[in-house]
Amino acid sequence: MGVLKENQVNIIIHGHEPSLFESILESVNEPSLIKAAKAAGAAGINLVGMCCSGAEMLVRHGIPHAGNFMSTEAVLVTGAVDALGVDVQCIKQGLAKVAACYGTPMFTTNSRCKIEGAVHIPFDDHNARACTDEIVIKAITRFKNRTCAIEIPQIVNTGVHGFSHEYISYMLGGSFRASYTPLNDNIINGRIRGVAGVVGCTNPRVKQDWVHVELVKELIKNDVLVLQTGCSQIALAKAGLTVPEAAVMAGPGLREVCETVGMPPVLGLGACVDNSRILVAASQMVKEGGLGDTIAGLPVAGAAPEWMSEKAIAIGQYFVASGVYTVFGVTFPTVEGTRFHKHLFEELEDMGMGKWGFSPDPYEMARMMIAHIDKKRKALGLDKSRERVLMDMADRRAMESAA
């Protein structure tokens, strides 16, 4: 929350639709509105992200991020938020009441998602600036008339984000040799044990961020590269796991790869609604060759350890249907012992897909995911450690002539 600035007009956008955020990014850079903010006594306008649209703008534009779902009420308590604009999903029901307590105007923008106690400013895709300019104007007015005390925690964490499929390819091979081959090769030779997607919500039923952080620490310690999206990504960033220096917490093989490339052991891909980017990366691993013919054969696993939104179940089933073993935490909406539960947790895998798993404990969840990765490695014949062979030119010529 240290990205908030006491001497600036602070505007937070929270939700999942990037179009609202893209428009307000234009509004806060409008010269006439910047001039109005300075005339009100502010040093400028400070645009800050929250939750998933914030994560998307973090990776696309480097917009600072104030926190994930579990921080949305706490950030208002700072008294420094001059306007809170929301669209859809993950908007806490009591957010308008908290905002009112601290004199922060809250604005809903989606016609299908109005909240009692919040002011509605409709967002029209064909005239987006009419909505976002108005939010900025209201924020400037609030800054000029601030009445409550400002208490901003002086904590700012740094992360490296925006690892799209295209950037991963570039990062591993450069401009002229962009390729997933180094990733596949290091999985085959055992430096990287496998890949895990750890994604999704933070849940008020558990200690904030704890399950995410402990799960990922266990995975990278066991040489599993982690791909991250959504609120989970922000939990990991706050724990210092999204910087290259975090490689010291990884196992020796993953650490060697991370230090060679200069990348963190946790790659942030964007918002929770961008989980398909993980499947694109998995598809590219299959296409690159050497790790089987389907996503279901890859040494990969997925987890949503603190899911709380119904959309998480739909996304999870999408991953399972695509071939990924997917573990959920906190709770699971089925009854053990039923035919339906058996179908989800056992039979889908027999049909060539992935399967579901469940555990509320991050350490058990890590053991389950690593066991699945090892099972897939064994099926691919990668369970035996391979010695590194230093090849001279004669060896290389022999390989070329044999090919």
Secondary structure, DSSP 8 states (H G I E B T S, - for coil): -TT--TTSEEEEEESS-HHHHHHHHHHHT-HHHHHHHHHTT-S-EEEEEEHHHHHHHHHHH---B---GGGTTGGGGGS-EEEEEE-SSS--TTHHHHHHHTT--EEE--TT---TTSEE----GGGHHHHHHHHHHHHHHHHHT--S------------B---HHHHHHHHHTTTS--SHHHHHHHHTTSS-EEEEE-----TTSSTTHHHHHHHHHHHHTTEEEEEEHHHHHHHHHTT-SSGGGGGGS-HHHHHHHHHHT--SEEEEE-GGGTHHHHHHHHHHHHHSSS-SSGGGSSEEEEETT--SHHHHHHHHHHHHHT-EEEE-S--SS-TTSHHHHIIIIIHHHTTS--EEE-S-HHHHHHHHHHHHHHHHHHTT--S--------HHHHHHHHHH-
